[in-house]
Amino acid sequence: MSAPSPFTAPLPGAARDVAVFGEAMTLFIAGETGPLELVETFHRRMAGAEINVAVGLARLGLRVGWASRLGADSLGRYLMAELQKEGVDCARVVCDPTQRTGFQFKGRVDDGSDPPVEYHRKGSAASLMCADDVDAAWLQATRHLHATGVFAAISATSLGAAHRSIDVALAAGRSVSFDPNLRPTLWSSTEVMRTEINRLAAKAHAVMPGLEEGRLLTGEQTAEGIARFYRDAGARLVIVKLGEAGAYYDDVDAGTGHVDGFPVAKVVDTVGAGDGFAVGVISALLEGRSVQQATRRGSWIGARQVQVLGDSEGLPTLAELQAAGL
């Protein structure tokens, strides 16, 4: 018989439900299609895999804390205000007047393809985070840690912080989820990326790779093979995202299964779909719902997210989730 699920382990008096570590960037989305250098107008938004998840979970009523660094500049002040407006606890965010906040430009497309993106994050305040920035007491007062491969990739010191955060959470008996969320251009080589991402994934209770990510990271070609790779590495649950085809799961208790995707009228922007998927899975598991229910909720939120412009505009409120019966 397997051990009880770490996702439903009680934590009386917990200060928060979920913690995330990661970089937030100010996002400038093109107001029209075409090459970025020809765009005249941009719309300001937030960006960052971890904060997408934080915002999504906060909208569903979970208590979410975000730990990071920002510059004490206008971009950083904008991000702090927006995240606090969403109900995300930013008490562990340092605003450093000697550093700058990262930002990015994203193009607009009308054919369902991935939009062009330009990142301006090298040397940002968040990239200077290190293992010493992980507040153990703060993390131990949290039920769940969600980690991604993005934070691990932005610098050597942030990689150390990513490992430290997971180690602290595990030592305290907290549940951990991990989304590889690959950013190959941030790594020195594909081999280094594969090694480091898989080291992090092997520590997590739940791993959520996309199909193409899983193929690159494991050498397996099928969802079943990818899931088996991470289950053999120690994960209790692996959910492989299959895009419009839904998702495949392999769980220590529930076994294996497939959840169909939800219909999408038009793909507007694929960015943030995986983060939305994580929001659905994490929120459902923390509620004690089944793996199949969690996977279905994740697929529904991911489908919503690809139909809007921006990284988090498709993330539902609790009322919208309940209205959908999920």
Beta strands, then each sheet from edge to edge (+ up, - down):
strand 1: 16-21
strand 2: 25-33
strand 3: 42-47
strand 4: 64-71
strand 5: 89-96
strand 6: 103-108
strand 7: 117-120
strand 8: 142-148
strand 9: 175-179
strand 10: 206-207
strand 11: 237-241
strand 12: 247-251
strand 13: 255-259
sheet 1: 5+ 4+ 1+ 8+ 9+ 10+ 11+ 12- 13+
sheet 2: 3+ 2- 6- 7+
end
